[in-house]
Protein backbone atom coordinates (compact mmCIF):
# COMPACT_ATOMS: atom_id res chain seq x y z
CA UNK A 1 0.00 0.00 0.00
CA UNK A 2 1.51 3.29 -1.06
CA UNK A 3 1.35 6.40 1.05
CA UNK A 4 1.01 9.90 -0.37
CA UNK A 5 2.88 12.55 1.59
CA UNK A 6 1.70 16.14 1.35
CA UNK A 7 4.31 18.82 2.16
CA UNK A 8 3.32 20.51 5.37
CA UNK A 9 4.38 23.48 7.42
CA UNK A 10 7.88 22.13 7.97
CA UNK A 11 8.47 21.96 4.22
CA UNK A 12 7.19 25.50 3.77
CA UNK A 13 9.38 26.78 6.59
CA UNK A 14 12.46 25.19 5.05
CA UNK A 15 11.58 26.62 1.67
CA UNK A 16 11.14 30.08 3.22
CA UNK A 17 14.47 29.73 4.99
CA UNK A 18 16.29 29.37 1.66
CA UNK A 19 14.27 32.11 -0.03
CA UNK A 20 13.92 35.09 2.34
CA UNK A 21 11.07 37.50 1.90
CA UNK A 22 12.30 40.30 -0.40
CA UNK A 23 10.02 42.78 1.37
CA UNK A 24 11.93 42.44 4.67
CA UNK A 25 14.70 45.07 4.97
CA UNK A 26 18.24 43.69 4.90
CA UNK A 27 20.94 45.29 7.03
CA UNK A 28 23.70 46.88 4.94
CA UNK A 29 25.96 47.96 7.79
CA UNK A 30 26.55 50.18 10.80
CA UNK A 31 27.36 53.81 10.00
CA UNK A 32 29.05 56.24 12.38
CA UNK A 33 29.18 60.01 11.86
CA UNK A 34 32.14 62.11 13.05
CA UNK A 35 32.85 65.81 13.16
CA UNK A 36 36.53 65.83 12.15
CA UNK A 37 38.83 63.98 9.79
CA UNK A 38 41.06 62.94 12.70
CA UNK A 39 38.14 61.28 14.45
CA UNK A 40 37.22 59.46 11.24
CA UNK A 41 40.80 58.27 10.75
CA UNK A 42 40.96 57.10 14.37
CA UNK A 43 37.66 55.22 13.99
CA UNK A 44 38.83 53.61 10.76
CA UNK A 45 42.05 52.46 12.42
CA UNK A 46 40.10 51.13 15.41
CA UNK A 47 37.74 49.14 13.16
CA UNK A 48 40.56 47.56 11.17
CA UNK A 49 42.49 46.85 14.36
CA UNK A 50 39.41 45.07 15.71
CA UNK A 51 39.63 42.70 12.76
CA UNK A 52 37.00 44.12 10.44
CA UNK A 53 37.93 43.91 6.77
CA UNK A 54 34.82 45.33 5.08
CA UNK A 55 35.20 48.90 6.32
CA UNK A 56 35.00 52.12 4.35
CA UNK A 57 35.38 55.81 5.14
CA UNK A 58 33.58 58.74 3.50
CA UNK A 59 34.70 62.36 3.62
CA UNK A 60 34.30 65.64 1.72
CA UNK A 61 37.98 65.52 0.69
CA UNK A 62 40.75 62.88 0.58
CA UNK A 63 42.16 61.96 3.99
CA UNK A 64 45.48 60.13 3.72
CA UNK A 65 45.43 58.81 7.28
CA UNK A 66 42.09 57.10 6.70
CA UNK A 67 43.35 55.54 3.47
CA UNK A 68 46.41 54.22 5.32
CA UNK A 69 44.20 52.81 8.08
CA UNK A 70 42.10 51.00 5.47
CA UNK A 71 45.28 49.33 4.17
CA UNK A 72 44.47 50.22 0.60
CA UNK A 73 46.28 47.87 -1.79
CA UNK A 74 48.40 49.23 -4.61
CA UNK A 75 46.21 50.58 -7.38
CA UNK A 76 45.43 48.23 -10.25
CA UNK A 77 45.04 51.13 -12.67
CA UNK A 78 48.73 51.17 -13.64
CA UNK A 79 48.81 47.63 -15.07
CA UNK A 80 45.39 48.07 -16.70
CA UNK A 81 46.44 51.24 -18.52
CA UNK A 82 49.87 49.84 -19.43
CA UNK A 83 48.36 46.72 -20.99
CA UNK A 84 45.73 48.81 -22.77
CA UNK A 85 48.34 51.21 -24.18
CA UNK A 86 50.66 48.39 -25.23
CA UNK A 87 47.79 46.59 -26.96
CA UNK A 88 46.79 49.74 -28.84
CA UNK A 89 50.36 50.51 -29.92
CA UNK A 90 50.91 46.97 -31.19
CA UNK A 91 47.55 46.96 -32.96
CA UNK A 92 48.30 50.30 -34.66
CA UNK A 93 51.75 49.17 -35.76
CA UNK A 94 50.56 45.79 -37.08
CA UNK A 95 47.65 47.45 -38.90
CA UNK A 96 50.01 49.77 -40.76
CA UNK A 97 52.49 46.97 -41.44
CA UNK A 98 49.80 44.80 -43.01
CA UNK A 99 48.23 47.65 -44.99
CA UNK A 100 51.52 48.94 -46.44
CA UNK A 101 53.24 45.57 -46.96
CA UNK A 102 50.39 43.25 -48.02
CA UNK A 103 47.00 44.90 -48.28
CA UNK A 104 47.85 48.04 -50.28
CA UNK A 105 51.53 47.74 -51.15
CA UNK A 106 52.22 50.99 -52.98
CA UNK A 107 55.57 52.43 -53.95
CA UNK A 108 55.59 55.82 -52.24
CA UNK A 109 58.63 57.99 -52.94
CA UNK A 110 60.76 54.92 -53.41
CA UNK A 111 60.51 53.92 -49.75
CA UNK A 112 60.43 50.23 -48.78
CA UNK A 113 57.04 48.78 -48.04
CA UNK A 114 58.04 48.23 -44.41
CA UNK A 115 59.03 51.82 -43.67
CA UNK A 116 58.60 51.73 -39.90
CA UNK A 117 59.54 55.39 -39.12
CA UNK A 118 56.37 56.49 -40.91
CA UNK A 119 54.35 54.19 -38.63
CA UNK A 120 55.36 56.08 -35.46
CA UNK A 121 52.65 58.81 -35.39
CA UNK A 122 49.71 56.42 -35.77
CA UNK A 123 51.29 53.93 -33.35
CA UNK A 124 51.67 56.68 -30.76
CA UNK A 125 48.14 57.99 -31.22
CA UNK A 126 46.67 54.49 -30.93
CA UNK A 127 48.64 54.00 -27.73
CA UNK A 128 47.28 57.23 -26.24
CA UNK A 129 43.72 56.42 -27.29
CA UNK A 130 43.65 52.88 -25.89
CA UNK A 131 45.43 53.96 -22.69
CA UNK A 132 42.75 56.57 -22.05
CA UNK A 133 39.90 54.19 -22.84
CA UNK A 134 41.42 51.43 -20.70
CA UNK A 135 41.78 53.88 -17.81
CA UNK A 136 38.20 55.07 -18.11
CA UNK A 137 36.51 51.68 -18.40
CA UNK A 138 38.95 50.04 -15.98
CA UNK A 139 38.17 52.61 -13.30
CA UNK A 140 34.44 52.17 -13.87
CA UNK A 141 34.78 48.40 -13.49
CA UNK A 142 36.99 48.55 -10.37
CA UNK A 143 34.63 51.01 -8.69
CA UNK A 144 31.54 48.97 -9.54
CA UNK A 145 30.10 51.77 -11.63
CA UNK A 146 27.69 52.79 -12.93
CA UNK A 147 25.61 52.45 -9.78
CA UNK A 148 22.69 54.82 -9.58
CA UNK A 149 21.83 54.14 -5.96
CA UNK A 150 23.70 53.03 -2.86
CA UNK A 151 22.29 51.74 0.44
CA UNK A 152 24.06 54.50 2.36
CA UNK A 153 21.83 57.00 0.59
CA UNK A 154 19.05 55.64 2.79
CA UNK A 155 20.68 57.48 5.70
CA UNK A 156 19.27 60.99 6.06
CA UNK A 157 22.58 62.22 7.51
CA UNK A 158 24.85 60.76 4.87
CA UNK A 159 24.26 63.63 2.42
CA UNK A 160 26.63 65.71 4.56
CA UNK A 161 29.51 63.39 3.59
CA UNK A 162 30.12 65.66 0.62
CA UNK A 163 30.05 68.83 2.75
CA UNK A 164 31.19 68.87 6.36
CA UNK A 165 30.84 65.45 7.97
CA UNK A 166 32.98 62.31 8.10
CA UNK A 167 31.59 58.77 8.13
CA UNK A 168 32.86 55.27 8.74
CA UNK A 169 30.81 52.21 7.86
CA UNK A 170 31.31 48.57 8.85
CA UNK A 171 29.45 46.53 6.25
CA UNK A 172 27.29 43.53 7.09
CA UNK A 173 29.21 41.42 4.57
CA UNK A 174 32.21 41.40 6.92
CA UNK A 175 32.92 37.83 8.09
CA UNK A 176 32.87 38.82 11.77
CA UNK A 177 30.11 41.41 11.54
CA UNK A 178 27.88 41.78 14.55
CA UNK A 179 25.66 44.85 14.65
CA UNK A 180 25.72 45.17 18.44
CA UNK A 181 29.52 44.88 18.63
CA UNK A 182 29.96 47.35 15.77
CA UNK A 183 27.73 49.88 17.52
CA UNK A 184 29.63 49.34 20.76
CA UNK A 185 32.94 49.93 18.98
CA UNK A 186 31.72 53.18 17.41
CA UNK A 187 30.03 54.45 20.57
CA UNK A 188 33.35 54.22 22.39
CA UNK A 189 34.87 56.64 19.87
CA UNK A 190 32.50 59.55 20.66
CA UNK A 191 30.68 59.87 17.30
CA UNK A 192 27.98 62.38 16.55
CA UNK A 193 25.65 59.51 15.69
CA UNK A 194 25.56 55.77 15.01
CA UNK A 195 22.88 54.09 12.96
CA UNK A 196 22.08 50.84 11.23
CA UNK A 197 21.58 51.32 7.49
CA UNK A 198 19.24 49.05 5.56
CA UNK A 199 19.51 48.13 1.90
C-alpha positions as CSV (number, residue, x, y, z in Angstrom):
1,X,0.0,0.0,0.0
2,X,1.5,3.3,-1.1
3,X,1.3,6.4,1.1
4,X,1.0,9.9,-0.4
5,X,2.9,12.5,1.6
6,X,1.7,16.1,1.4
7,X,4.3,18.8,2.2
8,X,3.3,20.5,5.4
9,X,4.4,23.5,7.4
10,X,7.9,22.1,8.0
11,X,8.5,22.0,4.2
12,X,7.2,25.5,3.8
13,X,9.4,26.8,6.6
14,X,12.5,25.2,5.0
15,X,11.6,26.6,1.7
16,X,11.1,30.1,3.2
17,X,14.5,29.7,5.0
18,X,16.3,29.4,1.7
19,X,14.3,32.1,0.0
20,X,13.9,35.1,2.3
21,X,11.1,37.5,1.9
22,X,12.3,40.3,-0.4
23,X,10.0,42.8,1.4
24,X,11.9,42.4,4.7
25,X,14.7,45.1,5.0
26,X,18.2,43.7,4.9
27,X,20.9,45.3,7.0
28,X,23.7,46.9,4.9
29,X,26.0,48.0,7.8
30,X,26.5,50.2,10.8
31,X,27.4,53.8,10.0
32,X,29.0,56.2,12.4
33,X,29.2,60.0,11.9
34,X,32.1,62.1,13.1
35,X,32.8,65.8,13.2
36,X,36.5,65.8,12.2
37,X,38.8,64.0,9.8
38,X,41.1,62.9,12.7
39,X,38.1,61.3,14.4
40,X,37.2,59.5,11.2
41,X,40.8,58.3,10.8
42,X,41.0,57.1,14.4
43,X,37.7,55.2,14.0
44,X,38.8,53.6,10.8
45,X,42.1,52.5,12.4
46,X,40.1,51.1,15.4
47,X,37.7,49.1,13.2
48,X,40.6,47.6,11.2
49,X,42.5,46.8,14.4
50,X,39.4,45.1,15.7
51,X,39.6,42.7,12.8
52,X,37.0,44.1,10.4
53,X,37.9,43.9,6.8
54,X,34.8,45.3,5.1
55,X,35.2,48.9,6.3
56,X,35.0,52.1,4.3
57,X,35.4,55.8,5.1
58,X,33.6,58.7,3.5
59,X,34.7,62.4,3.6
60,X,34.3,65.6,1.7
61,X,38.0,65.5,0.7
62,X,40.8,62.9,0.6
63,X,42.2,62.0,4.0
64,X,45.5,60.1,3.7
65,X,45.4,58.8,7.3
66,X,42.1,57.1,6.7
67,X,43.4,55.5,3.5
68,X,46.4,54.2,5.3
69,X,44.2,52.8,8.1
70,X,42.1,51.0,5.5
71,X,45.3,49.3,4.2
72,X,44.5,50.2,0.6
73,X,46.3,47.9,-1.8
74,X,48.4,49.2,-4.6
75,X,46.2,50.6,-7.4
76,X,45.4,48.2,-10.2
77,X,45.0,51.1,-12.7
78,X,48.7,51.2,-13.6
79,X,48.8,47.6,-15.1
80,X,45.4,48.1,-16.7
81,X,46.4,51.2,-18.5
82,X,49.9,49.8,-19.4
83,X,48.4,46.7,-21.0
84,X,45.7,48.8,-22.8
85,X,48.3,51.2,-24.2
86,X,50.7,48.4,-25.2
87,X,47.8,46.6,-27.0
88,X,46.8,49.7,-28.8
89,X,50.4,50.5,-29.9
90,X,50.9,47.0,-31.2
91,X,47.5,47.0,-33.0
92,X,48.3,50.3,-34.7
93,X,51.8,49.2,-35.8
94,X,50.6,45.8,-37.1
95,X,47.6,47.4,-38.9
96,X,50.0,49.8,-40.8
97,X,52.5,47.0,-41.4
98,X,49.8,44.8,-43.0
99,X,48.2,47.6,-45.0
100,X,51.5,48.9,-46.4
101,X,53.2,45.6,-47.0
102,X,50.4,43.3,-48.0
103,X,47.0,44.9,-48.3
104,X,47.8,48.0,-50.3
105,X,51.5,47.7,-51.2
106,X,52.2,51.0,-53.0
107,X,55.6,52.4,-53.9
108,X,55.6,55.8,-52.2
109,X,58.6,58.0,-52.9
110,X,60.8,54.9,-53.4
111,X,60.5,53.9,-49.7
112,X,60.4,50.2,-48.8
113,X,57.0,48.8,-48.0
114,X,58.0,48.2,-44.4
115,X,59.0,51.8,-43.7
116,X,58.6,51.7,-39.9
117,X,59.5,55.4,-39.1
118,X,56.4,56.5,-40.9
119,X,54.4,54.2,-38.6
120,X,55.4,56.1,-35.5
121,X,52.6,58.8,-35.4
122,X,49.7,56.4,-35.8
123,X,51.3,53.9,-33.4
124,X,51.7,56.7,-30.8
125,X,48.1,58.0,-31.2
126,X,46.7,54.5,-30.9
127,X,48.6,54.0,-27.7
128,X,47.3,57.2,-26.2
129,X,43.7,56.4,-27.3
130,X,43.6,52.9,-25.9
131,X,45.4,54.0,-22.7
132,X,42.8,56.6,-22.0
133,X,39.9,54.2,-22.8
134,X,41.4,51.4,-20.7
135,X,41.8,53.9,-17.8
136,X,38.2,55.1,-18.1
137,X,36.5,51.7,-18.4
138,X,39.0,50.0,-16.0
139,X,38.2,52.6,-13.3
140,X,34.4,52.2,-13.9
141,X,34.8,48.4,-13.5
142,X,37.0,48.5,-10.4
143,X,34.6,51.0,-8.7
144,X,31.5,49.0,-9.5
145,X,30.1,51.8,-11.6
146,X,27.7,52.8,-12.9
147,X,25.6,52.5,-9.8
148,X,22.7,54.8,-9.6
149,X,21.8,54.1,-6.0
150,X,23.7,53.0,-2.9
151,X,22.3,51.7,0.4
152,X,24.1,54.5,2.4
153,X,21.8,57.0,0.6
154,X,19.0,55.6,2.8
155,X,20.7,57.5,5.7
156,X,19.3,61.0,6.1
157,X,22.6,62.2,7.5
158,X,24.9,60.8,4.9
159,X,24.3,63.6,2.4
160,X,26.6,65.7,4.6
161,X,29.5,63.4,3.6
162,X,30.1,65.7,0.6
163,X,30.0,68.8,2.7
164,X,31.2,68.9,6.4
165,X,30.8,65.4,8.0
166,X,33.0,62.3,8.1
167,X,31.6,58.8,8.1
168,X,32.9,55.3,8.7
169,X,30.8,52.2,7.9
170,X,31.3,48.6,8.8
171,X,29.4,46.5,6.3
172,X,27.3,43.5,7.1
173,X,29.2,41.4,4.6
174,X,32.2,41.4,6.9
175,X,32.9,37.8,8.1
176,X,32.9,38.8,11.8
177,X,30.1,41.4,11.5
178,X,27.9,41.8,14.6
179,X,25.7,44.9,14.7
180,X,25.7,45.2,18.4
181,X,29.5,44.9,18.6
182,X,30.0,47.4,15.8
183,X,27.7,49.9,17.5
184,X,29.6,49.3,20.8
185,X,32.9,49.9,19.0
186,X,31.7,53.2,17.4
187,X,30.0,54.4,20.6
188,X,33.3,54.2,22.4
189,X,34.9,56.6,19.9
190,X,32.5,59.5,20.7
191,X,30.7,59.9,17.3
192,X,28.0,62.4,16.5
193,X,25.6,59.5,15.7
194,X,25.6,55.8,15.0
195,X,22.9,54.1,13.0
196,X,22.1,50.8,11.2
197,X,21.6,51.3,7.5
198,X,19.2,49.1,5.6
199,X,19.5,48.1,1.9
